[in-house]
Amino acid sequence: MQISDNWPGYSLDLFTYPQHYYGDLEYVLIPHGIIVDRTERLAKDIMQDIGDNDIVVLCVLKGGYKFCADLVEHIKNLSRNSERFISMKVDFVRLKSYHNDQSMQDMQIMGGDDLSKLTGKDIVGTGRTMNVLLNNIEKYKPKMIKVASLLVKRTSRPDGYRPDYYGFEIPDLFVVGYALDYNEHFRDLNHICVINDHGKAKYRV
């Protein structure tokens, strides 16, 4: 699902959102209800592709946790209501890649169990920044790796990663909400919104 560069978004007045963010946002880019419906469709696509294989879901914290939780729940519901039962295990890693609104070159992988346990398994990764993580996972030779991301940004950078499954292709904007943060703020915002200059200045570190 592609959101064009000239998409004006939705007025904030059409939605409810935490009062402590009043004055900090430009507009709603993707409402929460649309996120939920699109995630359910991704779960269906993953179910069709995985077949009868058991999977390990590796969630990238912190920005990926809400998408991961919703995606896993949809897959579980589909599995319960079908003739195929898919066994899932979930693990978590954290990639820190931003300072304020600027992407950093150096990235650190934190947390997660021993990745050697992934040997021979099917992996579904969920999150935003993948190249560093994939390089670490691939040396353990899992049976299959698939990456699911809620968002893909349209950029001119040649190193832009394209996941196997994604919910929305969006313009190169700094967005917050649905667990995506700006210096740990806005994770409690259900919609995906564009932060304004006042919000960036208010929460800058």
Rosetta blueprint (number, residue, H / E / L):
1 M L
2 Q E
3 I L
4 S L
5 D L
6 N L
7 W L
8 P L
9 G L
10 Y E
11 S L
12 L H
13 D H
14 L H
15 F L
16 T L
17 Y L
18 P L
19 Q H
20 H H
21 Y H
22 Y L
23 G L
24 D L
25 L E
26 E E
27 Y E
28 V E
29 L E
30 I E
31 P L
32 H H
33 G H
34 I H
35 I H
36 V H
37 D H
38 R H
39 T H
40 E H
41 R H
42 L H
43 A H
44 K H
45 D H
46 I H
47 M H
48 Q H
49 D H
50 I H
51 G L
52 D L
53 N L
54 D L
55 I E
56 V E
57 V E
58 L E
59 C E
60 V E
61 L E
62 K L
63 G L
64 G L
65 Y H
66 K H
67 F H
68 C H
69 A H
70 D H
71 L H
72 V H
73 E H
74 H H
75 I H
76 K H
77 N H
78 L H
79 S H
80 R H
81 N L
82 S L
83 E L
84 R L
85 F L
86 I L
87 S L
88 M E
89 K E
90 V E
91 D E
92 F E
93 V E
94 R E
95 L E
96 K E
97 S E
98 Y E
99 H E
100 N L
101 D L
102 Q E
103 S E
104 M E
105 Q E
106 D E
107 M E
108 Q E
109 I E
110 M E
111 G L
112 G L
113 D L
114 D L
115 L H
116 S H
117 K H
118 L H
119 T L
120 G L
121 K L
122 D E
123 I E
124 V E
125 G E
126 T E
127 G L
128 R L
129 T L
130 M L
131 N H
132 V H
133 L H
134 L H
135 N H
136 N H
137 I H
138 E H
139 K L
140 Y L
141 K L
142 P L
143 K L
144 M E
145 I E
146 K E
147 V E
148 A E
149 S E
150 L E
151 L E
152 V E
153 K E
154 R L
155 T L
156 S L
157 R L
158 P L
159 D L
160 G L
161 Y L
162 R L
163 P L
164 D L
165 Y E
166 Y E
167 G E
168 F E
169 E E
170 I E
171 P L
172 D L
173 L L
174 F L
175 V E
176 V E
177 G E
178 Y L
179 A L
180 L E
181 D L
182 Y E
183 N L
184 E L
185 H E
186 F L
187 R L
188 D L
189 L L
190 N L
191 H L
192 I E
193 C E
194 V E
195 I E
196 N L
197 D H
198 H H
199 G H
200 K H
201 A H
202 K H
203 Y L
204 R L
205 V L
